[in-house]
Amino acid sequence: MKKLLLILTITSSSLILKAQNDLVVFSEQGEQFYVVINGVKQNAKPETNVKVTGLKHSTVKGKIIFADGKTPDLDQTVYLMSGGSEVNGYEFVYLVKKKEKGYKLAYRSEAVIAQAPPPAGQTVIVYSTTPPPVTESTTTTGTGTTGSNANIGMNAPGVNLNVNVNVNDPNMHSTSTMTSTTTTSSSTTSSGGAASSGNVYVLEGYHGSHNCNWPMSKSDFESAKSSIKAKSFEDSKLTVAKQIMASNCMLSSQVKDVMMEFSFEASRLDFAKFAWGKTFDPGNYYKLNDAFTFESSIDDLNNYIEGKK
C-alpha cells in the first residue's frame, strides 16, 4: 500500500512539474522593454522579443517597462488560458502593440510547447521570483607623487661636464582612474548567430524602412518551413505559419517562400496580410506579387497595406 501511495505521489509530482506554460512577448515596432511578471523583472537588459518559460499560473500580472524612459509603463493582466479554460504545456504569444492611446498587450497565438516553432532572435528566460543581477561598476582612483630624472652630459675640448638632476617634487601629483564593469545576466539569447539586441540587420542593396530589427536566420527559417510542410492540411499549415510569424521577423523573400507552401490563393493572401507588419524589408513587398495567380489578389493586398500606413 505504501509503495502504491509512493507511486501516486511521484506521478502527481511529475504532472505538477509538467503543468507549466511559456509566455512570449515581442514588440510590433522594435521597441525595447523589460518584462515584469507578478512584480518581478525577468530580463536583465532591454529586449524586443522575450520568452519566459516555466509559468505555473493561468493568469499573471504583467508589466512592460520601456527602455526609452519616456513611454509610460504598460500594466495588464495576462491570461495563459485556451478558450477561457486553464491549460498546461502551452506557449502563449502576446504582442506589445501601439494604439492611439498608449500601448497594450495583444494576444496573438498559442500552441502546444512541443509543437511551437523554435526560438529565433529571442531571449529565453526561466521564470524567476527574484530579479536578475544588475550591472555593477567599480571605480578605483589612485594619487601618487610624480618624479623625474634628468642626466645631462657635455664633452668638449678641455671641458668635461656631467650633471645628474633628480626631481621629486611633493607638489607634483598624477592621478589615475581605473573602472571595472561586471555584468551578470541570467538570460540566454537564442538567435541563430544574430547580433545582440539593439543592432539592425543590413540587407545588401536595400535602403528602405524596416518593421523589425533582425530577420530569421537561414537555418531557423528552414526549420520553421519544415514545420509548415509537415502539416497535411491547408488550414493547419496556415495556423503554424502564423504562429511562427507572430514571434519572429522575416525578409520579404522568406514571406514569399512561405506563401508558396500554400495551395490556395486565399491562404497566400491571408498570410501576406498577416506578415506585413513583421517583415524586415517592407519596401520589397512588391516581390510577393509573383506568388499570386489573380490580379485581384494583388489589388486586395495593396489596398490592405495602404490602409495600414
Buried (B, 14 or more C-beta within 10 A) or exposed (E): EEEEEEEEEEEEEEEEEEBBBBBBBBBBEBBBBBBBBBEBBBBBBBBBBBBBBEBEBBEBBBBBBBBEEEBEEBEBEBBBBBEEEEBBEBBBBBBBBBEEEEBBBEEBBBBEBEEBBBBBBBBBBBBBEEBBEEEEEEEEEEEEEEEEEEEEEEEEEEEEEEEEEEEEEEEEEEEEEEEEEEEEBBBEBBBBEBBEBBEEBEBEEBEEEBBBBBBBBEEBBEBBBEBBEEBEEBEEBBBBBBBBBBBBBBBBBBBBBBBEBBEEBEBBBBBBBBBBBBBBBBBBBEBBBEBBEEEEBBEBBEEEBEEEE
